[in-house]
Amino acid sequence: MSRLLINNAKAIVTCDACDRVLTGESILTEGPAIAAIGANLPDEGAVVIDARDMFVYPGLVNTHHHLLQAFTRNIPEIQSAELFDWLLFLYGVWTKVDPNFVYYSSLVAMADFVKYGGTTLFDQHFAFPRGRGRQIIDRQFEAAAALGLRFHAGRSCFTRGKKDGGLPPDELVESVDEVLTDSIRLVDKFHDPGQYSMRQVALAPCSPFSVDSTVMIESAKLARAKQVRLHTHLAETLDEERYCLETYGKRPLAWAEDCGWVSSDVWFAHAVHFNDGEIDLLSQAQAGVAHCPVSNMKLASGVAKIPQMLDKHVPVGLAVDGNGSNDASNLLADLRVAYLLHRLNSSNMAPTGYDVLKMATVGGARVLGRDDLGAISVGQAADLFMIDVNKLELVGALLDPASFLATVGYYRPVDVTVINGKIVYRDGHLTGVDEEKITKQASSAVAKIYDRVRN
Ligand SMILES: [Zn+2]
């Protein structure tokens, strides 16, 4: 069994149940898990990393993403748009999606994520244009395996197109049967419920204005039969709230509740416009939230009531959201944004820097239904990252390692990322792939897509 000894760390921020921050201690991993933490651990047969100048953190967990958007970033025409107009423009590009588009955009975004300390990523993929191949999420699992990333795939869909009063173009709309058949195929092929699982699948119809109630109800039944989780966008914008009131005659959460979607096996992306009663309902049901502060700021969606949610013990994880509304996959950078946004909005009620770190680690893991990762403690998955803090610009900024990433911020790739006991990124190099070759292939994939979009 492979072993890794992270020796004599300057600080280990564990995010464990006792919120321990350890100094001068070591971590020994065996296979996929953390086997021991302490001083003077044996180095026999282990790859040893000298961590005397390193801060060590649990790997970051991203609870909501759209990897395909790595190829729809920084588009001049929509820099000032809000969600609905932004989507109406992008649907035009997403009708050109095929398995190759998704493979390379996933590699690009996943690589970005891993370089900044990311170790577990959930993606919600919704674009399955007719005639362009069904093996799209299959290629995402391939990309994750190449990088060594722990990957949770969300089989999303559009079932309510323009002709039925929805927002997406009809050519991106699938039937409920098509969605459920492919969902079953993906769960049976990829979902591993076991400890330290590297591959899971969730059912994730897209949003109230792009799906119908039937696919929500049937997905909930299927998810419970298959014991997988449920995810959707909810309460992201006031436009969505108005749409729900007009179309369903109720607010977004009431509609979701009618569909059987307010439960501890569900988590919602954004959750910006929930009122106090709705936050109480989430708390009672222990339904989770993927908080996407950068996306909510970029698309002017609003500020989620995260302090109230944490106060009521709603499970909350952090997320980048899709690349198109971020425009990166750097969750490390978003720690600082989340911290500052809530300081501005809620002053001394805001989460502390350490609270935000826990949201991005153990909080995200719980939202994804994982109790086997998210903290540095014995028996947890060996997912962590390390940064060398012996740098001129950091002198005087290191008093509180637990809050450091959110309060000071860290603006460059980390030094080491470890996933499931394997070093997947070290000293600027991804260990699983030829980065130069992939950069060329991905660039040529982007050029082909934009040729298709223009012609
Ligand atoms: Zn999203």
Residues whose N, C-alpha, C, O or C-beta is under 5 A from the ligand:
A	BS01	ZN	D321 G322
